[in-house]
Amino acid sequence: MSGPALDGDRPSPDQMAAAFEARADSRDLIIGVIGLGYVGLPLAEGFIGKGFRVLAYDPDAAKVAALQAGRSYIKHISDGRVAAMGATGRLEATTDEARLAAADALLMCVPTPLNVHREPDLSYVADCAKTISRHLRRGQLVVLESTTYPGTSEELIRPILEAATGLKSGTDFAIAYSPEREDPGNIDFGATTIPKVVGADTEAERRMAIAVYSPLTQVVPVSDLKTAEAVKLTENIFRLVNIALVNELKVVFESMDIDIWEVIDAAKTKPFGYMPFYPGPGLGGHCIAIDPFYLTWKARAHGEATRFIELAGDVVAALPRRVVEAVSEALSSREGKAVRGARILVVGLAYKKNVDDMRESPSLHVIRLLRERGALVDYYDPHIPVVHDNGEHPEVAGMASIGWDEADLATYDCAVICTDHDMVDYAALTTAVPLVIDTRNAVGRLAPDMAGLVRKA
């Protein structure tokens, strides 16, 4: 798979963009997707479905081998979907970075975590840019999709690409930013139905980025790179602040003997001016738990404080400990038992319902805190049968989900619902276990008559 390079007489930026647009219209572009995880794999699937050839690159040989064999390694993406991608003949999965030269657009879908000091860790982005720089050619478009702080594309990616190649962005190749908006497990919205924000610093580069994404979905252009980078942070900060707020309201309303879930259900009937957010055991996933603090870090460099974001972060960071306090109080008052020595089952290890994604899951913190108090902790998650040791979650590495047997369930003193998977039989759970701490209102939604067995945390 290869497309014609623009390596003869150097075209003007407008000519480069026009040639790129024409090839996009005819589906003659090769789309390179770098990083085949929760963002990259659905993106590759979307482009293949729109008739493009996709060069799917990842240094992880196991992922590439799975794709080549038509197998999925992500729970909510079926083997059938992966096999269908390969059956088109338009997918090339590879670990060979030299193949990146064949792609016309290179979409960077790599992790952007925080380090131990809660500062941005852009090592994956920098390494990806260095990999691209070894194979960059004229006429290519490079797009970062990973969430980051405003200025990353301009201050980090552009210097790496230009210094290594002698090429100039905007003249020889293009740089754009288009934040990923993937929501794992969401059956209503995906890569081809979620609008894509696109930003670039020149009109020609923006035209090239629009040409890539407009066949995929609706495109929302913005004026430059840093504006596009700010959009994704704004979306996630909005969610962080509102989730923190509703968890604080929950505590206040509990003191007044008011059910926050009933309040939310009534409030969301207002057709304007209100959007429902729900309390829980904490924040998980990459976006809300991490991304807002990229702006906090960048704001400090500009002498600005982000007090609202940091306060919201403090509120949600305390939620797992609040759940453990609820377990301790309920065990003592209802069962006459201490946490130390109690057998506790955490229901749901994933950070959200119906997926196998454990990134930043609050369940991990709940397990750690319970163990610190001497509890004997197991977990049940139909989507995560075994926790493989990948270095990211040493506190649960090697743990395996218990089987779902009512006789075994009856051996637990308490169950803590941290993730409200649809596949869990909550009626059986509340029948077998004497005390259920429900952080998601899973039992209340499905079996309100069992509320006497449940303490909502």
N, C-alpha and C positions, 0 to 999 in steps of 0.2 A: 504494500500500500504506500503510495507516495503521490504527492501533488507537485505541480510544476513550481519551482522556486523562481522568484523574481530577482535573478542574479545577473541579468545582462546589463543593459544601460539602466542606471538607477532611476526608477520612476519617482515622480513627485509624491508627496503624501496623498494628495487627492487621487492620483492615478493608482497608487497602491490600494487605497480604500475602494475605489471603483472596481478594480479587478477582483478584490476580495468579495465585494457584494455580489458581483455577477456569479462567482463560483458558489457562494452560499445559496443564491436563488436556484441554481441548478443542482444543488446537493453534491457538488463536486469537492467540497472541503473535507478534509480529514480532521476530526475532532479528537484531540489528545486529552485524555482524562488522567490526571496524576493523583494517585491515592484512591483506592477502591474500597472505601469503607461505607459508612452510613450515608454519606453525601455523594461520593464519587460513583458508586455502583448504580443508584437510581438515575443519576445524571446521564451516565453512559447508556442506560436502557432508554431514557427519553430521547436522546439523539438518534439512536438506532431506529426507534419507532418512527422517527420523522424522516428516515431515509438516508441518514448520514453514515459514513464509515467512521468507526471509533477505534482509536488506538488506546487501549486501556493499560496504563503502566503502573506497576507497584513493585517495590523491591522485595515484598513478601512473596516468596515462591509458592507458599501454600495457597494463598488467595488466587494467584494466577493459575496454578494447576487446577484449582476447583473450577474456575471459569472455563478453562479449556475443556474440562470434562463435563460441563453443563451442570455443575453443582453449586448450590448457594452456601454461603457461610454466615448469612444474616437471617435470623429466624423469620422475620416478617416478609422476606423476599424468597419466594418458593424456588425449588429446583426447576420447576417448569418455566418460570420466567427467565431464569438464566439460560436454560437450554434453548428457549425461543430466541434469545439474543444471538446465540451462536449459530442457530439454524439459518439466520438471514444471510450469513456469509459476510456480514459487515463488521464483525467484531474481531479484533486482534488483541489478545491479552498477552502481555510480555513483561519480563523482568529486565529486558535489554534496553538500557537507557539510550543507546545510540539510535534506537528507532524513533526517538522523539523528534529527530530532524525531519521525519516524514510527515509529521502533523502540521496542519496549518494554524490551528488554534490549540493552545496548551492551557488547560484549565486546572489550576492548582487547588486540590481538595485535601489539605493536610491538617493535622491537629494544631491547635494553638492553645495549649494549656497555660496554667500559672505555675511558677516555680514555688519553692518552699517559702518564699517571702511574699507570696501572693502578688508577684510581679509577672508581666507577660514573658512567656517563654516562646520566642519566635525561632528557635533552633530548627524546627521542622520546615518552616517557611524559608529560612536562609539556606538550609541544605537543599531544598527543592529548587530554589532559584539557582544555586550553584550547579546542580545537575542540568538544569535547562541551559545554563550559559555554556556548557561544554558542547552543546549541539545546536545552539540558536543560529538561525539563518535569516536573511532579509525576507520581509513579507509576512513573517509570523506574528500572531497575536498571542500575548501572554496575559492570562486573567487569573487573579487571586480570588478564590471564593471563600477562603477561610475567614472567620470573624477575627477582627483585629482592631487596633486603635487607628484613628485618623492620622495619616502620614506614612503608614507602613509601605505602601506601594512606591511612594515617592522617595522615601528616605532609606529603605532597605532593599527592595527588589530592583528598582531601576539602577542604582549604583553597581550592584552585583552583576547585572546583565551587561551593562555598558562597559565596565572595567575589564571584564573577561574577554569581550568580543571586539571592542573598538567600534561596535555599531551604536547608533543613536536612536533612542525611543522617539517615536513621532515622525522620524525620518526613514529609518531603515526597518524598524519593527514597531509594533504597537503594544502598549500596556493599558489594561483596563481593570476595573474592580467590579465584581458582581457578587454580592453576599449570598451565600447559600441560605435557603429558607426551608430546608428539609425537616419534616416532622415525622420521625420514624413511627410506623404503625398506623399513620393517619390514612384511612381508606377513602377519604373525601378529597384530599388535596395531595398532589405529587408534583414531580418535576415539570410536567406538561400543563398543569393547571394553576400553579402558583406564579404570579407575576415576578419578573426578574428586574431588579434595579440594576442599572448599568451606569458607571461613571468613568470618564477618561479626561485627560487634561487638554486634548486637542480634538477638534471636530473630526478629523480623519480617523483617529483612534476610536472615537466614540462610534462612528459609522461602522467600523469593522466589528466592534463588540455587538452593536445592535444587529448587524447582519448575521452573526452567529446565533444569537438567542431568539430573535424574532420568529424563526420557524418552529422553535420549541414551545414558546408561550408568549404571553403579553409582556412587552418590555416597557420599563419606566426609566427613561434617561434622566440623569442628573448632570450637573455642570462639570464636575471634576472628580478625581479619585477620592480625595478626602471626604467629600460630601457623601459619596456612596458608602465609604467606610463608616461614616457617622450614622447612616440610616440603620444598619443592622444593630449597632449598639443601642440606638434609641428604642428600637423594637424590644430588645431584651431588657433594657433598664425599665421600660414601662411595665413589663410583666413582673420583674423583681419587686418593684416598689408596691405594686398592687397585691401581690401574693403576701408580702410582708405585712401590709395593712390588714388584709383579711384575717391573717393569723393573730394579729394583735387584737382585732375586734372580737375574735373568737374567745380569747381569754377574758375580755371585758364583759362580753355577753354571758359567759358561763357564770361569772360572779353574780349576775342578775337573774340566773336561772332561765336564760333565753337560749334557744337552739339556733346556732349560727346557720346551720344548713336550711332550716325553715325560713330564716330571714333572707338568705340568698335566693332561695326558690321564689319567694314572693317578690323580692326586689328586681329580679331579672325579667319580670313580666312587663316592666316599663320599656316601651319600644324605642326610647332615645335616652341619651345621657348616662347610661349605666351599662357596664359589661361585667358579667359574673367572673369572679376568681374564687378559688376554693382553698381552704386550709388543708394542711397535710403534715407529714413528719419531717419535712425539710425540702430542700431543692436538690434536683439531680439533673443529669445530662450535661452537655457541654455549655449550652447557650446561657441559661439564666444563672446558673451557679458560678460561672466563670467570666463570661464576656463583659458584664458591666464594670468589672475591676480593671479592664484594659483602659477604659476611659478615666477611671480614678487615677491610674498611674500616669497617663498622658497629661491629665489636668494639672498634676503637681509640677510637671515640667514647665507648665505655663503660669505657675504661681496661683493656680485656682484650686479651690477645695470642692469636693463633691459630697457634701454632708448628707444629703438625702440618700444617695446611693449607699454610702457607708453605714448609715443608720439602718437602712433596709437590710443590708448584708448582715449586720449584727443581729437583727431580729430573726432572720431565717437560720443563721448559724446556730442559734440557741434551740431550735425546734427539736432536734433529736434528743437533746438532754431533757427537754420538757416531756417527751414521750416516755423516757425511762423513769422520770419522776412519777408520771401517771401510773406506770406499771407497778412501781414500788408502793405507792399509796393504795392502789386497788388491791394488790395482793395482801397487803396488811389488813385493810379494813374489811374486805369481803371474804378472804380465805384464811386470814390469820397466819400468813406466811411471810417470810422475808425473801428478798430477791436472791440473796446468797443461798445457793443450793437448789433454787427453784428451776424446774424444767420449763423453758420458754421456747415457743415456736414463732419465728418471724415468718410471716406469710407475705411473700413477694420480695425478691432481691433486685429486680429491675427497677430503674428509676421512674418508669411510667408503665401504665397498664398495657398488656398484650404485646410487649416486645422483650427481646433478650438483652437489652442494652443496660449495662451496669454502671456506666460512667457517672461518677460523682453521686451515686445513689445514696439517699439518706438511710436506707436500710443498713448499709455498711457501718455507718456511725452508730446506729441503734445497737447492732450486734456487738460492736467494740465496747460501748458503754455498759451494756448488760454484762458482758464478760468481766469487765473491770470490777463490777460489783459482785462477782462470784456466781452469776447465773450459768446454767448449763444450756447453751443456745444451739438450736438447729434451725434450718430454714426449709420452707417449701416454696418452690417456684416451678410451675409446669414448663416455663420457657427456658429455664437455666438448670438443667439436670446436674451439672457438675461445674464448679468454678475452676477453670484452668489457671495455672500459675503463669501469669504474663508479667509479673513484677509490679503491676498497678494496684493490686488489692491483696497484699500479703495477709491481712487479717482474716480473709476467708478462703485463701488459696487452698485447694484440695478438698474443700467442703462439697458434699453432695446433697441434693435435695432429698428429703425423706419421701417415702412412698405415701400415697393417700389411702390410708387404712384407718377406719374409725376406731378400731381397737388400739392402734398405735397413737392416734390423736388423743385418746382418753388418758394417756400417760403424761400428758403435759399439764402443768399447773396454769399456764396462761398462753394465749396466742396473741400476737401483735400484727394486725393487718397494716402493712406499710405500702403495699401496692395492690390495687383493686383489679387484678386480672379477672377477665370474664370467665375463665375456665375453672375458677375455684368454686367449690360447693360450700357456700357460706352457711347454708342450713345445717349441713353435716358438721361443719366446724363448730358452730355455736351449740349444737347438741352434744358433741363429744367433749369439748374443752370447757371447764367450769368458768373460766374468765377470758373474755375476748376484749382486747383494747383495739378499737377500730379508729384509725387515724384518717380514714378516707370516706367514712359513712357508707361503706360497702354493704354492711348488714342493714343499716337503717333504710337504705334505698330499696333493698330487695325483700326484706322481712322485718318490717317495723315492729311486729308483735314480739320479736325476740330481743327488743331493746333492753329488757331487764337483765339479760345476761351480759350486756356489753357496756363497757365504759368507753366513751369517745374521748380520744386524746387530741 
